[in-house]
Amino acid sequence: MSKVKYSNIYKLKKSASVPDFLVAFENLVKDYISTQKGFVSAEIGVDGEFWGDSVVFETMDDLKSFLAASAKPNDLALAFYAFLNLNSCKTNVFSIEKQYAK
């Protein structure tokens, strides 16, 4: 079964509280993203000043459904976005057709 990874890379606003930002991400995932059809997993990480998050869905149709439902951000998404420098955001979609064992 294919999986689709939706990733974002961004910088936080200079005034952002990292602990509060992480809580906002956790709440967004737990109370909204994880309830969407085809949700598999979500993660967040940091490399210097750049943060990245990714969400994995079962299929491209599941991701498209999620993006359509998220076109008008809810309060959880707005709380998360409030920490981001939106001018620094880059988004990528990666479809995994086949996985190979090491």
N, C-alpha and C positions, 0 to 999 in steps of 0.2 A: 504494500500500500504506500502511495506517495505521501510525503509530508511537505508542508510549505512553511518556510521560516520568514517572518516579517520582522525586520530589524530597523532600528533607529539609532543614529549616533548624534550627539549634541553636547553642548556645553551648558552648564548651569549658570544662572544669573549670579553675578558677583556677591549679591546679598543672600543667596540661598543657604538655608540650613540643611546640611546633608542628612542628619537624622530625620528631620521633618519630610524631606524629599523622599527618603526611603519608605517612610510610613505611607506617604501619598501613593507611591508605586504599589506597595503591598495592598493597600485598600482598593486601588483600581483593579488589580489583578484578581484579588479574592472576591470582591463584591460585584464585578462586572465582566471582565474579560474571561475569567474561568467559567462563567455561566453560558458562554456562547457556544453554539453548535460546532463540534469538531475541535474544540480547544484541547491541546496536548500538554503544553508547558509554557512557562515564562521565566525569564531570568534577566538580571541586570548586573552590570559591571562597570568598572572605571579603569582608565589607563591615562594617568596624568590628569589633564584638564578635560579630557573627553569621556563622556559617559555613553554607554550603549545598553539598549534593552532589546530583547527579542522575544517573540511569541511564536509558537509553533502550532499550526492547525493541521488537521488530517488532510484536507484537500484545498485546492485553489477556490472551489465554490464556497467552502466554509470561510476562507479568508475574505472573499468578495462580500459575503453576507455580513461578516463582522464590520468591514469597512463601510458598507452601506448603512448599517445600523449606527455606526459611530460618526456619520457625517455631521450630525448635530451633537457636539460633545455634551455629555451629562456632567453633573456636579463633580463626580469623582475624577473624570478626565480633566476638567477645568482646574481642579486643585493640583493635579499632577503638572499640567502645562504651566501653571503659575511659577514654577521653579526653573523652567527652561529658557534659555536664550534661543528664541524661535528662529532667529536669523542664522543660527549655526546648525540647524537640523538637516540631516540627510536620511533618506529612507531607502531600503532595499528589500526586494522580495526574492527569495531563493527557493526554488522548487527542487526537492530531493526525490528523484525518480527511483534510485536504487542505492542501497547501502552495501558496503563490502566489509567483511570481518577482517581484522588484522591477522 
